[in-house]
Amino acid sequence: MNLPNLVEPQELLPRVPPAWVTGLAWLPFGIVVGFTITALPFLVTRMGVSLDRAAAMSATVMTPTFWAFLLNPILDVGLTRRAYCWLTALVAAACMASGLWVLSPARLGAATILLLLGELSIVLFSSALFGWQTEFVPERMRGMVGGWTNVANLGGGALGSLAIMSLASRVDARWIGLGLMGAILVGLVPALWFPSPHQSKFGLKQIFVDAMKATWQATKQKQCLVGFALFLAPASSLAAINLFSGIGKDFHASDHVVILVTGAGCAITASIGSLLGGWASHRFNRGYVYLLSGILGASFGLIVAFLPHVPANFVWLALAYNGVAGCSYAAFTSLCLQLVGHSSPVASTQLGLFSASTNGAIVFMTAMDGLGYRHFGVRGLLLTDGLMSLAAAIPLLFLVRRYLRRPSIDDVTDAVAPDAAADAAIS
């Protein structure tokens, strides 16, 4: 086949909506995850529940972000990925509303179970949505789709949590739950402009046989293995952002400053960082963008670790760190789209494995940052986060240079014969 004589691959792909529409379809995921991390502990402690119980509840509800991949093969069989998107989003909306409807100090167990089911559903929604997007997003759009995806994820989640915390003193949790359900459903609107998804190549009886075999065949490719190395390492996890709302007191920042900075401020800088990361991912090797984001964030943390612990430095650190996190997440998203390609029959399963890898690294680093804080205070937290990130990122730069290159054109095989490529993966 003479590649220069081919029609441009994007002309062979379905007509797709703009990058910002494609990316904003992630808003339901961002709203739910942002609520669980930030707003849920705030609501629970306002009810008189101790901070340790509130933290344990939030952590329990968040666990599907790194074990839900075990269920992802279901999303690659039977129904289309669009059907799975609608189904999982509806279940998530109902469970989140129900969990907040029963939320009280006396019914924490029931609320936790319902919110856990809602979190599981929204994680499965994200895998189905991501798999659907791999079918039609061309190479020329992958960078900006990654950027807008994380505007919805990080920025939308932060603004949603800020709105919920602002309303908590005036509105009952039951009505907040109904509002959360409505926001999830409204967030589905952008997906109405998506092209029709491919029909699954597998039947329901093939979930854990042929689907898993195809997953293994797809993920053992050299570039996918490099992706796993990047995502499993704490090179660009930037996990300290999960703890910033709790370290404001170490910088003598007021509660008002902490809420404003970690809410609206971080939503703005994370969104700007996501768009910059999308722009960079369109023009440069996405592996480099991902790793250099981690190195830049680590450098910020190491600098602030030795600066005076005053409110101004907390504001600067939180805003800069979240901006770099947005850039890192955008590179992660666009790199995942590149690694999976257009025609993988097990795209949702592959993407779930990638997400579980990076979430596992974030959970690990959050725990390590907590140990650093326990023994050496906020300076220990920042040194732990920064030094471990640098130690992982710098060697991986050489791995990216050797094995992971930025594609110059779209996946020609995928664009020319998606069905043939899918059949080959199954066989």
C-alpha positions in Angstrom: 0.0 0.0 0.0 1.4 3.4 -1.0 0.6 5.7 2.0 1.2 9.0 0.2 -1.5 8.2 -2.3 -4.2 7.6 0.4 -7.0 9.9 1.1 -6.5 11.8 4.3 -7.6 9.4 7.0 -9.9 11.9 8.8 -12.0 12.0 5.6 -12.8 8.3 6.0 -13.9 8.8 9.6 -17.5 9.8 10.6 -18.2 13.5 10.8 -17.5 14.5 14.4 -18.6 17.4 16.6 -16.1 20.0 17.7 -13.4 19.1 20.3 -15.1 21.2 23.0 -18.4 19.4 22.5 -16.7 16.0 22.5 -14.7 16.8 25.7 -17.6 18.4 27.6 -19.5 15.1 27.4 -17.3 14.1 30.4 -19.1 16.6 32.6 -21.2 14.0 34.5 -18.0 12.1 35.5 -16.3 15.3 36.7 -19.4 16.4 38.7 -19.7 13.1 40.5 -16.0 12.5 41.2 -15.5 16.2 42.3 -18.5 15.8 44.6 -17.2 12.6 46.2 -13.7 14.0 46.8 -14.5 17.5 48.0 -18.2 18.2 48.8 -19.2 14.9 50.4 -16.8 15.2 53.4 -18.0 18.8 53.8 -21.7 17.8 53.9 -21.1 14.9 56.2 -19.0 16.9 58.8 -21.7 19.6 58.8 -24.1 17.0 60.0 -21.9 16.4 63.1 -20.0 13.3 61.8 -16.4 13.2 62.8 -13.7 14.0 60.2 -12.2 10.6 60.3 -15.6 8.9 59.6 -16.3 11.4 56.8 -12.9 10.7 55.2 -13.4 7.0 55.5 -16.8 7.3 53.8 -15.4 9.4 50.9 -12.5 7.0 50.4 -14.9 4.0 50.3 -17.1 5.7 47.8 -14.1 6.5 45.6 -12.8 2.9 45.5 -14.4 2.0 42.1 -12.0 4.4 40.4 -9.3 1.7 40.6 -11.3 -1.6 40.7 -14.2 -1.0 38.3 -11.9 -2.0 35.5 -12.8 -5.6 36.4 -16.3 -5.0 35.1 -15.2 -3.1 31.9 -15.3 -6.2 29.6 -19.1 -6.0 30.0 -19.0 -2.6 28.1 -17.4 -4.3 25.0 -20.1 -6.9 24.5 -23.8 -7.0 23.7 -25.1 -3.4 23.6 -23.4 -0.5 21.9 -21.2 1.9 23.9 -23.9 4.6 23.5 -26.5 2.4 25.1 -24.1 1.7 28.0 -23.4 5.4 28.4 -27.1 6.2 28.8 -27.8 3.2 31.1 -24.8 3.8 33.5 -25.5 7.6 33.6 -29.1 7.1 34.6 -28.2 4.6 37.3 -25.5 7.0 38.6 -28.0 9.9 38.7 -30.6 7.8 40.6 -28.1 6.4 43.1 -26.4 9.7 43.9 -29.8 11.3 44.4 -31.0 8.4 46.6 -27.8 8.4 48.6 -28.1 12.1 49.5 -31.9 11.6 50.1 -31.1 9.2 53.0 -27.8 10.8 54.1 -27.8 11.4 57.9 -25.5 10.4 60.8 -27.9 7.5 61.6 -27.9 6.1 58.1 -24.3 6.5 56.9 -24.1 2.9 55.9 -27.1 3.0 53.6 -26.0 6.3 52.1 -22.5 5.0 51.6 -23.7 1.9 49.7 -26.0 4.0 47.4 -23.2 6.6 46.7 -20.8 3.7 46.1 -23.1 2.3 43.4 -23.4 5.8 41.9 -19.7 6.1 41.8 -19.3 2.7 40.2 -21.9 3.6 37.6 -20.2 6.8 36.7 -16.8 5.2 36.4 -18.4 2.6 34.0 -20.0 5.5 32.2 -16.6 7.1 31.7 -15.2 3.9 30.2 -18.1 3.5 27.8 -17.9 7.1 26.8 -14.1 6.9 26.3 -14.4 3.8 24.2 -17.1 5.4 22.1 -14.9 8.4 21.5 -12.0 6.3 20.3 -14.2 5.2 17.4 -14.5 8.6 15.8 -12.0 11.2 17.2 -9.3 11.7 14.5 -5.6 12.2 15.3 -5.9 15.9 14.5 -8.4 16.4 17.3 -7.0 14.1 20.0 -5.0 16.8 21.7 -7.8 19.3 22.1 -10.3 16.6 23.0 -7.9 15.7 25.8 -7.9 19.3 26.9 -11.6 19.9 26.8 -12.2 16.5 28.5 -10.3 17.7 31.5 -12.0 21.1 31.5 -15.1 19.1 32.1 -13.5 16.7 34.5 -11.4 19.0 36.7 -12.9 22.4 36.2 -16.5 21.1 36.1 -15.9 19.0 39.2 -14.4 21.9 41.2 -17.1 24.3 40.3 -19.8 21.8 41.0 -18.3 21.1 44.4 -18.0 24.8 45.1 -21.7 25.3 44.3 -22.7 22.4 46.5 -20.7 23.6 49.5 -22.0 27.1 49.0 -25.6 25.8 49.1 -25.1 23.4 52.0 -25.9 25.9 54.7 -29.2 26.9 53.0 -30.5 23.9 51.2 -31.3 20.4 52.5 -29.1 17.5 51.3 -32.1 15.9 49.7 -32.6 18.8 47.3 -28.9 18.9 46.7 -29.1 15.3 45.6 -31.9 16.1 43.2 -29.9 19.0 41.8 -26.9 16.6 41.4 -29.1 14.2 39.5 -30.3 16.9 37.2 -26.7 18.1 36.5 -25.7 14.5 35.5 -28.6 14.2 33.1 -28.0 17.7 31.6 -24.3 16.7 31.2 -25.4 14.0 28.7 -26.5 16.5 26.1 -23.2 16.9 24.3 -23.2 13.1 23.5 -26.3 13.6 21.4 -24.1 15.0 18.7 -21.8 11.9 18.6 -21.7 9.7 15.6 -23.4 6.3 15.9 -21.2 3.8 17.6 -20.0 0.5 16.2 -21.9 -2.7 17.0 -20.0 -4.9 19.4 -18.1 -7.8 17.9 -18.8 -10.0 20.9 -21.9 -11.7 22.3 -22.8 -11.8 26.0 -21.3 -15.3 26.3 -17.9 -14.0 25.2 -17.3 -11.5 28.0 -14.6 -13.4 29.8 -13.3 -15.6 27.0 -12.9 -13.9 23.6 -13.1 -10.3 25.0 -10.3 -10.9 27.4 -8.2 -12.7 24.7 -8.7 -9.7 22.5 -7.7 -7.4 25.4 -4.5 -9.3 25.9 -3.7 -9.2 22.2 -4.2 -5.4 22.1 -2.5 -4.4 25.3 0.7 -6.5 24.8 1.7 -4.2 21.9 4.9 -2.3 22.6 3.4 1.2 22.7 0.6 0.1 25.1 3.2 -1.4 27.4 5.0 1.9 27.4 1.7 3.6 28.3 1.3 1.2 31.3 4.8 2.1 32.4 4.0 5.8 32.3 0.7 5.5 34.1 1.6 3.0 36.8 4.6 5.1 37.9 4.0 8.1 40.1 5.8 10.3 37.5 2.8 12.6 36.9 0.2 11.7 39.5 0.4 15.1 41.2 -1.5 13.5 44.1 -0.8 16.4 46.4 -3.8 18.3 44.9 -6.1 15.8 46.8 -4.7 17.1 50.1 -4.5 20.9 49.5 -7.9 21.6 51.2 -6.4 20.1 54.4 -3.1 21.9 54.5 -4.3 25.5 54.3 -3.9 25.8 58.1 -0.2 24.9 57.8 0.1 28.1 55.6 -2.1 30.1 58.1 -4.8 30.5 55.4 -8.3 31.2 56.5 -11.2 28.8 55.7 -12.6 31.4 53.3 -9.3 31.5 51.3 -9.0 27.7 51.2 -12.5 27.2 49.9 -12.2 30.0 47.3 -8.8 28.9 46.1 -9.5 25.1 46.0 -12.9 25.7 44.5 -13.2 28.5 41.9 -9.5 29.3 41.7 -8.4 25.7 41.0 -11.3 25.2 38.6 -10.0 28.1 36.5 -6.3 27.2 36.5 -7.1 23.5 36.0 -9.2 24.4 33.0 -6.5 26.7 31.6 -3.9 24.0 32.1 -6.1 21.4 30.4 -6.5 23.5 27.3 -2.7 24.2 27.2 -2.1 20.5 27.7 -4.4 19.8 24.8 -2.6 22.3 22.6 0.8 20.8 23.5 -0.5 17.2 23.0 -1.5 18.2 19.5 1.9 19.5 18.6 4.4 17.4 20.6 5.0 13.8 21.7 2.3 13.2 24.3 4.5 11.0 26.4 6.9 14.0 26.9 4.0 16.4 27.7 2.7 13.9 30.3 6.1 13.5 32.0 7.2 17.1 31.7 3.9 18.1 33.4 4.9 15.9 36.4 8.4 17.3 36.5 7.1 20.9 36.4 4.6 20.2 39.2 7.3 18.5 41.3 9.5 21.5 40.8 6.7 23.8 42.1 6.3 21.6 45.2 10.0 21.5 46.0 10.3 25.2 45.7 7.4 26.0 48.0 8.6 23.4 50.5 11.5 25.7 51.4 9.6 29.0 51.2 7.9 30.6 54.2 4.5 29.0 54.9 2.3 32.0 54.5 -1.1 32.3 52.8 0.3 33.8 49.6 2.5 30.8 49.0 -0.4 28.4 49.6 -2.5 30.3 47.0 0.4 30.2 44.5 1.1 26.5 45.1 -2.5 25.4 44.8 -3.3 27.3 41.7 0.0 26.3 39.9 -0.3 22.7 40.9 -3.8 22.4 39.6 -2.9 24.1 36.4 -0.1 21.6 35.8 -2.4 18.7 36.8 -4.8 19.9 34.1 -2.0 19.7 31.5 -1.0 16.3 32.7 -4.6 14.9 32.6 -5.0 16.3 29.1 -1.9 14.6 27.9 -3.1 11.3 29.6 -6.4 11.5 27.8 -5.0 12.2 24.4 -2.3 9.6 24.8 -4.9 7.0 25.7 -6.8 7.8 22.5 -3.6 7.5 20.5 -2.7 4.1 22.1 -6.1 2.5 21.6 -6.7 3.8 18.1 -10.1 3.7 16.3 -11.0 0.1 15.8 -10.2 -1.8 19.0 -13.2 -4.1 19.8 -12.2 -3.9 23.5 -11.5 -0.2 23.7 -13.5 0.3 26.9 -11.6 -2.5 28.6 -8.2 -1.1 27.5 -9.1 2.4 28.6 -10.3 1.1 31.9 -7.0 -0.6 32.5 -5.1 2.6 31.7 -7.4 4.6 34.1 -7.0 2.0 36.8 -3.2 2.2 36.4 -3.0 6.0 36.8 -5.6 6.0 39.6 -3.6 3.3 41.4 -0.5 5.6 41.2 -2.5 8.5 42.6 -3.8 6.5 45.5 -0.3 5.2 46.2 1.2 8.7 46.2 -1.6 10.1 48.3 -0.8 7.6 50.9 2.9 8.3 50.7 2.3 12.1 50.8 0.2 11.5 54.0 3.2 9.6 55.5 5.5 12.5 54.6 3.1 14.9 56.3 2.7 12.7 59.4 6.5 12.6 60.1 7.7 16.0 58.7 4.6 18.2 58.3 3.7 20.0 55.1 7.3 20.3 54.0 7.6 16.5 54.2 4.4 16.1 52.1 5.7 18.4 49.3 9.2 16.8 49.3 7.8 13.3 49.2 5.5 14.2 46.3 8.2 16.1 44.3 11.1 13.8 44.8 9.2 10.6 44.0 7.7 12.2 40.9 11.2 13.3 39.7 12.7 9.9 40.4 10.0 8.2 38.3 9.7 10.7 35.5 13.3 11.3 34.5 14.1 7.6 33.6 10.8 7.3 31.7 11.8 10.2 29.4 14.3 7.9 27.8 11.7 5.1 27.4 9.4 7.6 25.6 12.2 8.7 23.4 13.0 5.2 22.3 9.5 3.6 22.0 6.8 6.1 21.9 6.5 8.5 19.0 3.9 11.1 18.0 1.9 9.8 15.0 2.3 12.0 11.9 -1.0 10.9 10.4 -4.0 9.2 11.7 -4.1 5.4 12.1 -4.4 4.4 8.4 -5.4 0.8 9.1 -8.1 1.9 11.5 -9.5 4.6 9.1 -9.4 2.4 6.0 -10.8 -0.9 7.3 -12.0 -0.7 10.9 -14.1 -3.8 10.7 -11.3 -5.8 9.3 -8.9 -4.6 12.0 -11.5 -5.5 14.7 -12.0 -9.0 13.2 -8.2 -9.5 13.2 -8.0 -8.6 16.9 -10.7 -11.1 17.8 -9.1 -13.9 15.9 
